[in-house]
Every structure is written in structure tokens, then in C-alpha cells.
């Protein structure tokens, strides 16, 4: 058996290619939209992808099942284990194979058996993998978003992201039942999860890439709770606010993602187009570092640096229903391709074009000075604050754990919808934990017409290091 793991760092998302070395056939499980990576890997291994499947209707990325099937001629297989509200709309037109509890796929000598493991979602499947060339019992199980190393998938997304009222508790109970089922499985079975640390699909998952059923029984918190009510309480408590785009991913993955036919670089736009676009109210996203943006940027543009957090914040802050434009650091043309790929992973395909950073130099020559973001230290907040607002853009759990006395709390992802809550006649000092999220927030405020603001560069961590006073609260 040939077993390959693919890790998408920005989303902490994992895909698997499982191939039979004797027959040259392969299956891909949970592909993302960058399907070229699977095609190239199969070619290098001398394999042909004949089947493609996924564990469930994903919320955190746009599925590559449809794209990969189209590119390779592989047959798609999709879960049919959910209720009528959680069936794949595109399954019929695509002639997809439907999988339920006990359904089996044969990939050469490899047997794949579907297990219905609801909880994270109603239709969720896990896949037992048996290498029939050497064994008559399973080696491991691809657990998707049901079971992680050290954690289980969050059962609240149907309610919070897909807006299914009252679904959290029933989903948590289903998750408890799925955990109990796995208690009876052999300890030696490998656990191959669908995410690692950093994913918003759980709250305490490990960065370790794989585990065993036996290890999880001993050390995964979910296996230590025999009482259903207590499990429900714990699995639902402390879950982070799901990114705004999760609901859109659920909808698109159910209907069927658009076929890209490959990732394509958008048009490079002439420098003279930048000013008219901003004047027309177009959304222009500067992908340079926070420091570069603070030092000088086109007034009206926003800053989402092209780093590990780019995809998540793009999903929170960028629209699916209109075009947007990019400004990239011209020192590397790879930045454009990286941005296109990262945005495509979550279905943000409406890139109207991009500018190189030389457009900013041209701006200075024709339009005047670039805008800047003042950077300040904690000493600025030590004095009177009667004409100043301290804006904390961290998440709810961070706020509850401690915050600057008298601060206003609006998590970064919710900021665009709550600008009216912030007074415009006072200076705004915005902060997060260490200065990166607050840099994005500062750009949103400037683009929203706020003129008197500064970014607290050392953030709340710097506030604590300086020995400043702290307030704590159970609610934001």
C-alpha cells in the first residue's frame, strides 16, 4: 500500500492519497481545491487516481472532490448517511457513488470501509483502511473531522455556521455516541485525522500528525468522560467563534463547487487604475506585511498580510458577491500565485486584478503622500483616557481571560459589521495579543473613515509585561 499525506498549512487541513502498488490504482480522501498536488503525486508514484471521496460536507475549505474527478476521470463517492437536509445536491448529476454505513470501495488490493460517525456533521463518515495484500484486518482509520489527535470535532457548526437552530446539543450527543463506538475498536488502529493544530474545526487538537486508537483512549479528553451530559457540556464550552465564511463553504460544498480547470493568475493592472478603483469604492487588499502597510499605503485599501493567517482572515473579511483587487510585494511574483491559491481554497475567486507595489510609488508622485498607521507603546495608555477609546479585537475567550481596564471589545472578524459602535470623535488605540490582528483592524478602521487611531504594537502581551492593571470578565 502507498499512503501519502498532504498538509495545507494555512487551514491546518489534511488530505490522503491511498494507492495499491500492485495495480497502480489510487483513492484521494478529503482533497482541497489545489488538485494539481494530488495529480503530480500520483504520477510520481506511478498511480492512477480512480476514485475520490471526502468524509463530510466541509465548512472550512472548498472541496476538491468535484474538481479532481473532472480532471482525472475518477469516480466521486459521497456520503449518503445524513438526513434529507444533508445530502449532496450535485451527487446525482455527477453520477457519484453514494456511501453509507458499511459501504466498501476496492482500490486494487486495498479495502476501504465506510463508518457512519455523526456528530461534527450528520453525514460524517470515517474510513477503515485494510491493506489486503498483507492483512485481513484494518491498519487504520481516516477519521476526518470526527476524531483528532487529542480532540474531537466541534458539534456546534451546524448551529453557528449553517444556522440550524438548536442543532448543537443533538449533534454533541451524536458525537458522544460516535466516541463510544470507537472505544471497542482495536488499540493498534492508526488514526489519520483531517486537521491539525490551528484549525477552527476543534479547540484542543494536537499538532502531531497521527495517533492510534489506543493512545486516544488513554489521553484524548473525549474518551475520559463516560457521562453523556458532561460530554455535551464540555464539548460545547469554549468553542471559538467560527469564521464568517464557514456557512458559505457548507452551502457551496453541498451544491457543488465551481470547476476551476486550474489556478490562473489574474491580470496585472496599470498603476493608473488604482486611484479610480478606490474612488469608486472598490475593495483593494494590500498583501504586504503589517509594517510595510503601516509605513505607507494607498488610502482606502485594507491590509491582510500574505502569511499563515491570510486565508482565515480573508474568509472573515472578503466578500463572495463582488470583485476585489490585490496589491502585492513586487519583490516576488510568487506572491500573486500564492494568494490566488490560498483564496481559491475557500472559494474567493473574484479577483478583479492585481497591482505591484510600484503602484504605491506612482501614487506618491501623482496623488500625494501615502497614508500611514501610527504605532504606539503601552505608555500611551497610562495617562487619562477621557478622549481615547481602547479597542480590543481579540476573541471572546482571550477577553474573558483578562483585558485592559475600560477597553471596548469587538473581535476582529466582527469589526466590519460593528463600526457604528465606535465613536468617531475620539482617538482609537486598537490592540490584540501581539499586534498582528490589530494591524488588520487598524486598516479596516482607516478604510471606514476613522482618522484618529493608532496600533498598540506590543499588544496585550506588552501590557502584561509592563505590569499594567488587568480586568477579567466572563462575558465580552
C-alpha positions as CSV (number, residue, x, y, z in Angstrom):
1,X,0.0,0.0,0.0
2,X,1.2,3.5,-0.8
3,X,0.0,6.1,1.7
4,X,0.7,9.8,1.2
5,X,-0.3,12.7,3.5
6,X,-0.9,16.2,2.2
7,X,-0.9,19.1,4.7
8,X,-2.3,22.5,3.9
9,X,-0.7,24.8,6.4
10,X,-3.0,27.8,6.3
11,X,-6.0,25.8,7.1
12,X,-4.2,23.0,9.1
13,X,-6.1,20.7,6.7
14,X,-5.1,17.1,5.8
15,X,-5.8,15.1,2.6
16,X,-4.7,11.5,1.9
17,X,-3.8,9.5,-1.2
18,X,-4.1,5.8,-0.7
19,X,-2.8,3.6,-3.5
20,X,-2.2,0.0,-4.4
21,X,1.3,-0.6,-5.6
22,X,0.4,-3.8,-7.4
23,X,-2.4,-2.5,-9.5
24,X,-1.4,1.2,-9.7
25,X,-4.9,2.4,-8.6
26,X,-5.4,5.2,-6.0
27,X,-8.1,6.9,-4.0
28,X,-7.9,10.5,-2.7
29,X,-9.7,11.4,0.6
30,X,-10.7,15.0,1.5
31,X,-8.9,16.8,-1.3
32,X,-8.9,20.6,-1.3
33,X,-9.2,22.7,-4.4
34,X,-5.5,22.7,-5.2
35,X,-5.9,19.4,-7.1
36,X,-2.6,19.6,-9.0
37,X,-0.7,18.4,-6.0
38,X,-2.6,15.1,-5.9
39,X,-2.2,14.6,-9.7
40,X,1.5,15.2,-9.6
41,X,2.0,12.9,-6.5
42,X,0.1,10.1,-8.2
43,X,2.2,10.5,-11.3
44,X,5.4,10.3,-9.3
45,X,4.2,7.2,-7.6
46,X,3.1,5.5,-10.8
47,X,-0.5,5.6,-9.7
48,X,-3.8,6.5,-11.5
49,X,-6.5,8.2,-9.3
50,X,-9.6,6.1,-10.0
51,X,-11.7,7.3,-7.0
52,X,-12.1,10.4,-4.9
53,X,-14.1,10.9,-1.7
54,X,-14.5,13.0,1.4
55,X,-15.5,12.4,5.0
56,X,-18.3,15.1,5.1
57,X,-19.6,18.4,3.8
58,X,-16.7,20.6,4.8
59,X,-17.1,24.1,6.4
60,X,-13.5,25.3,6.5
61,X,-12.5,24.9,2.9
62,X,-14.0,24.4,-0.6
63,X,-13.9,20.7,-1.5
64,X,-11.7,19.5,-4.4
65,X,-13.7,16.3,-5.0
66,X,-15.6,17.6,-7.9
67,X,-12.5,19.3,-9.5
68,X,-10.3,16.3,-9.1
69,X,-12.9,13.9,-10.5
70,X,-13.3,16.2,-13.5
71,X,-9.5,16.5,-14.1
72,X,-8.7,12.8,-13.7
73,X,-11.9,10.9,-14.7
74,X,-12.0,9.4,-11.2
75,X,-15.4,8.5,-9.8
76,X,-16.6,10.6,-6.9
77,X,-18.0,8.9,-3.9
78,X,-20.1,11.0,-1.4
79,X,-21.8,10.3,1.9
80,X,-25.5,9.5,1.8
81,X,-25.7,8.9,5.5
82,X,-27.2,12.3,6.5
83,X,-30.8,13.3,6.7
84,X,-32.5,15.0,3.7
85,X,-31.1,18.3,4.7
86,X,-27.5,17.0,4.5
87,X,-27.4,15.3,1.1
88,X,-25.1,16.4,-1.7
89,X,-27.2,18.3,-4.3
90,X,-24.5,17.6,-7.0
91,X,-24.2,13.9,-6.4
92,X,-26.9,12.9,-8.9
93,X,-25.8,15.0,-11.9
94,X,-22.2,13.8,-11.3
95,X,-23.2,10.2,-11.1
96,X,-21.4,10.0,-7.8
97,X,-21.4,6.7,-5.8
98,X,-23.3,7.0,-2.5
99,X,-21.8,5.8,0.7
100,X,-23.5,4.7,3.9
101,X,-22.5,2.6,7.0
102,X,-20.7,-0.5,5.8
103,X,-20.2,0.7,2.1
104,X,-16.9,-0.6,0.7
105,X,-14.6,0.5,-2.0
106,X,-11.8,-1.6,-3.6
107,X,-8.7,0.2,-4.7
108,X,-6.7,-2.7,-6.1
109,X,-5.9,-4.9,-3.1
110,X,-6.9,-2.2,-0.6
111,X,-10.4,-2.3,1.0
112,X,-12.0,1.0,2.2
113,X,-15.0,0.6,4.5
114,X,-17.2,3.5,5.5
115,X,-18.3,4.0,9.1
116,X,-21.0,6.5,9.9
117,X,-19.6,8.7,12.6
118,X,-22.1,11.6,13.1
119,X,-21.6,14.5,15.5
120,X,-19.4,17.0,13.8
121,X,-21.9,16.8,11.0
122,X,-24.9,14.4,10.4
123,X,-23.5,12.8,7.3
124,X,-19.9,12.4,8.5
125,X,-18.1,9.2,7.5
126,X,-14.8,7.7,8.7
127,X,-12.9,5.2,6.5
128,X,-11.4,1.9,7.7
129,X,-8.3,1.0,5.6
130,X,-7.2,-2.6,5.1
131,X,-4.1,-3.5,3.0
132,X,-5.4,-6.7,1.5
133,X,-2.0,-7.6,0.1
134,X,-0.6,-8.4,3.6
135,X,-3.5,-8.3,6.1
136,X,-7.2,-9.3,6.5
137,X,-8.0,-6.7,9.1
138,X,-7.7,-2.9,9.1
139,X,-4.5,-1.0,9.6
140,X,-6.1,2.3,10.5
141,X,-9.0,4.7,10.0
142,X,-9.2,8.1,8.3
143,X,-11.3,10.0,10.8
144,X,-11.9,13.3,9.1
145,X,-13.3,15.9,11.5
146,X,-14.7,13.3,13.9
147,X,-11.6,12.3,15.8
148,X,-8.4,14.3,16.0
149,X,-5.2,13.7,17.9
150,X,-6.2,14.9,21.4
151,X,-9.6,16.2,20.5
152,X,-12.9,15.6,18.6
153,X,-14.6,17.7,16.0
154,X,-16.8,20.6,17.2
155,X,-20.5,19.8,17.0
156,X,-21.8,23.4,17.1
157,X,-21.1,24.4,13.5
158,X,-24.5,23.4,12.1
159,X,-26.0,25.9,14.5
160,X,-23.3,28.6,14.4
161,X,-22.2,28.5,10.8
162,X,-25.1,26.8,8.9
163,X,-27.8,28.5,11.1
164,X,-29.6,25.3,12.0
165,X,-31.3,26.4,15.2
166,X,-30.9,24.1,18.2
167,X,-28.6,21.7,16.4
168,X,-25.6,22.0,18.8
169,X,-26.9,19.7,21.7
170,X,-28.3,16.9,19.4
171,X,-25.0,17.0,17.4
172,X,-23.0,16.8,20.6
173,X,-25.0,13.8,21.7
174,X,-24.3,12.1,18.3
175,X,-20.6,12.9,18.8
176,X,-20.7,11.2,22.2
177,X,-22.2,8.1,20.6
178,X,-19.5,8.0,17.9
179,X,-16.8,8.3,20.6
180,X,-18.4,5.3,22.5
181,X,-18.4,3.3,19.3
182,X,-14.6,3.8,18.9
183,X,-14.0,2.5,22.4
184,X,-14.5,-1.0,21.2
185,X,-12.0,-0.7,18.3
186,X,-8.6,-2.4,18.5
187,X,-5.9,-0.2,20.1
188,X,-3.4,-0.8,17.3
189,X,-5.5,1.0,14.6
190,X,-3.8,4.1,13.3
191,X,-5.8,7.4,13.5
192,X,-5.4,9.6,10.4
193,X,-7.3,12.9,11.2
194,X,-8.5,15.6,8.8
195,X,-6.9,18.5,10.7
196,X,-4.1,19.5,13.0
197,X,-3.5,22.3,15.5
198,X,-4.7,25.7,14.3
199,X,-7.9,24.5,12.6
200,X,-11.1,26.1,13.7
201,X,-12.9,22.7,13.5
202,X,-11.8,21.9,17.1
203,X,-10.5,23.6,20.1
204,X,-7.7,21.4,21.5
205,X,-6.2,19.3,18.7
206,X,-2.6,18.4,18.7
207,X,0.0,19.2,16.0
208,X,1.1,15.5,16.0
209,X,0.1,14.2,12.5
210,X,-1.3,10.9,13.6
211,X,-2.1,8.6,16.5
212,X,-3.6,5.3,17.5
213,X,-7.0,4.4,18.9
214,X,-5.3,3.0,22.0
215,X,-3.4,6.3,22.6
216,X,-6.5,8.3,22.1
217,X,-8.4,6.1,24.6
218,X,-5.8,6.9,27.2
219,X,-5.2,10.6,26.6
220,X,-7.9,12.2,24.5
221,X,-10.2,14.1,26.8
222,X,-13.3,12.9,25.0
223,X,-12.6,9.3,25.9
224,X,-12.3,10.2,29.6
225,X,-15.9,11.2,30.0
226,X,-18.4,8.3,30.3
227,X,-21.4,10.5,31.1
228,X,-23.3,11.9,28.0
229,X,-24.5,15.1,29.7
230,X,-21.0,16.0,30.9
231,X,-19.5,15.3,27.5
232,X,-22.1,17.6,25.9
233,X,-21.3,20.3,28.3
234,X,-17.5,20.1,27.8
235,X,-17.5,19.7,24.0
236,X,-19.7,22.8,23.6
237,X,-17.9,25.0,26.0
238,X,-15.1,27.3,24.9
239,X,-15.5,26.7,21.2
240,X,-14.2,29.7,19.2
241,X,-16.4,31.8,17.0
242,X,-16.4,30.1,13.6
243,X,-15.1,32.3,10.8
244,X,-17.8,34.0,8.7
245,X,-17.0,32.1,5.6
246,X,-17.8,28.7,7.1
247,X,-21.5,29.0,6.3
248,X,-20.7,29.8,2.7
249,X,-18.4,26.7,2.4
250,X,-21.2,24.5,3.7
251,X,-23.6,25.8,1.1
252,X,-21.1,25.6,-1.8
253,X,-19.8,22.2,-0.9
254,X,-23.4,20.8,-0.7
255,X,-24.4,22.4,-4.1
256,X,-21.1,21.6,-5.8
257,X,-18.1,23.9,-6.1
258,X,-17.4,25.6,-9.4
259,X,-14.9,23.8,-11.6
260,X,-11.8,26.0,-11.9
261,X,-9.9,23.9,-14.5
262,X,-6.6,25.0,-12.8
263,X,-5.5,28.1,-10.9
264,X,-4.9,31.1,-13.1
265,X,-3.0,34.3,-12.3
266,X,-5.3,37.4,-12.6
267,X,-4.5,40.3,-14.8
268,X,-1.9,42.8,-13.7
269,X,-3.4,46.2,-13.8
270,X,-1.8,49.5,-14.8
271,X,-0.8,51.8,-11.9
272,X,-3.2,54.5,-13.1
273,X,-6.2,52.2,-12.3
274,X,-5.6,52.2,-8.5
275,X,-6.9,55.6,-7.7
276,X,-10.1,55.3,-9.8
277,X,-10.9,51.9,-8.3
278,X,-10.6,53.3,-4.7
279,X,-12.6,56.4,-5.7
280,X,-15.4,54.1,-7.0
281,X,-15.5,52.2,-3.7
282,X,-13.8,49.0,-4.9
283,X,-12.2,46.8,-2.2
284,X,-8.4,46.8,-2.6
285,X,-6.5,44.4,-0.3
286,X,-2.8,45.1,0.4
287,X,-1.0,41.8,1.0
288,X,2.3,43.3,2.2
289,X,3.5,43.0,5.8
290,X,1.8,45.0,8.5
291,X,5.0,47.0,9.0
292,X,5.1,47.9,5.3
293,X,1.4,48.8,5.2
294,X,1.8,51.0,8.3
295,X,4.8,52.8,6.7
296,X,2.8,53.8,3.7
297,X,-0.3,52.6,1.8
298,X,-2.9,53.7,-0.6
299,X,-5.7,55.5,1.4
300,X,-8.8,53.4,1.4
301,X,-7.1,50.0,1.0
302,X,-7.1,47.4,3.7
303,X,-4.3,45.1,4.9
304,X,-4.4,41.3,5.2
305,X,-0.7,40.2,5.1
306,X,0.1,37.1,3.0
307,X,1.2,34.9,5.8
308,X,-0.1,31.7,7.5
309,X,-3.2,33.5,8.8
310,X,-4.1,35.1,5.4
311,X,-6.7,32.5,4.3
312,X,-8.6,32.6,7.6
313,X,-8.8,36.4,7.7
314,X,-9.6,36.6,4.1
315,X,-12.5,34.3,4.8
316,X,-13.7,36.5,7.6
317,X,-13.3,39.8,5.8
318,X,-13.6,39.5,2.0
319,X,-16.9,39.3,0.0
320,X,-18.1,36.4,-2.1
321,X,-20.5,38.5,-4.1
322,X,-18.3,41.2,-5.7
323,X,-14.8,41.7,-7.2
324,X,-11.8,42.7,-5.1
325,X,-8.3,43.7,-6.1
326,X,-4.8,42.9,-4.7
327,X,-1.6,44.8,-4.0
328,X,1.4,42.5,-3.7
329,X,5.0,42.9,-2.8
330,X,6.7,43.1,-6.2
331,X,9.9,41.5,-4.8
332,X,8.4,38.1,-5.5
333,X,6.0,37.2,-8.3
334,X,5.2,34.0,-6.4
335,X,3.1,36.1,-4.1
336,X,0.4,36.5,-6.7
337,X,0.2,32.8,-7.3
338,X,0.2,32.0,-3.6
339,X,-2.6,34.5,-2.9
340,X,-4.7,33.0,-5.8
341,X,-4.2,29.5,-4.4
342,X,-4.9,30.5,-0.8
343,X,-8.1,32.4,-1.8
344,X,-9.3,29.6,-4.1
345,X,-9.1,27.1,-1.2
346,X,-12.1,28.9,0.3
347,X,-13.8,29.9,-2.9
348,X,-12.8,33.5,-3.1
349,X,-12.3,33.5,-6.9
350,X,-13.5,37.0,-7.8
351,X,-10.1,38.7,-8.0
352,X,-10.5,41.6,-10.4
353,X,-6.8,42.0,-10.9
354,X,-3.6,43.0,-9.0
355,X,-1.1,45.8,-8.6
356,X,2.6,45.6,-7.9
357,X,4.0,47.6,-5.1
358,X,5.3,50.1,-7.6
359,X,1.8,51.4,-7.9
360,X,2.3,52.9,-4.4
361,X,5.4,54.8,-5.7
362,X,3.4,56.1,-8.6
363,X,0.7,57.2,-6.1
364,X,3.2,59.4,-4.3
365,X,4.2,61.0,-7.5
366,X,0.7,61.7,-8.8
367,X,-1.7,61.7,-5.8
368,X,0.5,62.9,-2.9
369,X,1.5,61.2,0.4
370,X,0.6,57.7,1.3
371,X,-1.4,57.0,4.4
372,X,0.3,55.6,7.5
373,X,-0.7,53.8,10.7
374,X,0.9,55.3,13.9
375,X,2.4,52.7,16.1
376,X,2.4,53.3,19.9
377,X,3.5,51.5,23.1
378,X,1.7,50.8,26.3
379,X,2.9,54.0,27.9
380,X,0.3,55.9,25.7
381,X,-2.5,54.3,27.7
382,X,-1.0,55.1,31.1
383,X,-2.5,58.6,31.1
384,X,-6.0,60.0,31.1
385,X,-8.4,58.4,28.6
386,X,-11.3,60.7,28.5
387,X,-10.8,61.4,24.8
388,X,-9.4,57.9,23.8
389,X,-11.0,54.5,23.1
390,X,-9.0,51.4,23.7
391,X,-10.3,48.8,21.2
392,X,-9.6,45.1,21.9
393,X,-10.0,42.9,18.8
394,X,-9.1,39.6,20.4
395,X,-11.6,36.7,20.6
396,X,-14.1,36.2,23.4
397,X,-12.0,33.7,25.4
398,X,-9.0,36.0,25.4
399,X,-11.1,38.9,26.5
400,X,-12.6,36.9,29.4
401,X,-9.1,35.8,30.5
402,X,-8.1,39.4,31.0
403,X,-8.2,42.8,29.3
404,X,-7.2,46.4,29.6
405,X,-9.5,48.1,32.1
406,X,-12.2,50.2,30.4
407,X,-11.4,48.7,27.0
408,X,-14.1,48.2,24.3
409,X,-14.2,44.6,22.9
410,X,-15.1,43.8,19.3
411,X,-13.4,40.7,17.8
412,X,-11.6,41.4,14.5
413,X,-13.9,39.2,12.4
414,X,-17.0,41.1,13.6
415,X,-15.5,44.6,13.3
416,X,-16.7,45.5,9.8
417,X,-20.3,45.0,11.0
418,X,-19.9,47.0,14.2
419,X,-18.1,50.1,13.1
420,X,-21.1,52.2,14.2
421,X,-20.4,51.2,17.8
422,X,-17.1,53.1,17.8
423,X,-17.1,56.9,18.4
424,X,-15.6,58.9,15.6
425,X,-14.8,62.0,17.7
426,X,-12.2,60.2,19.9
427,X,-8.8,58.7,19.3
428,X,-8.9,54.9,18.8
429,X,-6.0,52.8,20.1
430,X,-6.5,49.3,18.8
431,X,-4.8,46.2,20.1
432,X,-4.8,42.4,20.0
433,X,-2.5,39.9,21.8
434,X,0.7,40.8,19.9
435,X,0.0,43.4,17.2
436,X,-0.9,41.4,14.1
437,X,-4.7,41.3,14.3
438,X,-4.8,44.9,15.4
439,X,-2.8,45.9,12.4
440,X,-5.6,44.4,10.2
441,X,-8.2,46.1,12.4
442,X,-6.5,49.5,12.0
443,X,-6.6,49.2,8.3
444,X,-10.3,48.4,8.4
445,X,-10.9,51.4,10.6
446,X,-8.9,53.7,8.3
447,X,-10.8,52.4,5.3
448,X,-14.0,53.0,7.2
449,X,-13.3,56.7,7.6
450,X,-11.7,56.8,11.1
451,X,-8.8,59.3,11.1
452,X,-7.5,59.4,14.7
453,X,-6.2,56.0,15.5
454,X,-3.0,54.1,16.4
455,X,-2.0,50.4,16.7
456,X,-0.7,49.3,20.1
457,X,2.3,47.4,18.7
458,X,3.2,45.3,21.7
459,X,-0.5,44.4,22.2
460,X,-2.0,42.9,25.4
461,X,1.2,40.8,25.9
462,X,3.1,44.0,26.1
463,X,0.6,45.4,28.5
464,X,1.0,42.4,30.8
465,X,4.8,42.6,30.5
466,X,4.8,46.2,31.7
467,X,2.9,45.2,34.8
468,X,-0.2,47.2,34.0
469,X,-3.6,46.5,35.7
470,X,-6.0,43.9,34.3
471,X,-9.7,43.3,34.4
472,X,-11.4,39.9,33.9
473,X,-14.9,39.1,32.8
474,X,-16.9,36.1,31.9
475,X,-18.6,37.9,29.1
476,X,-17.3,40.2,26.3
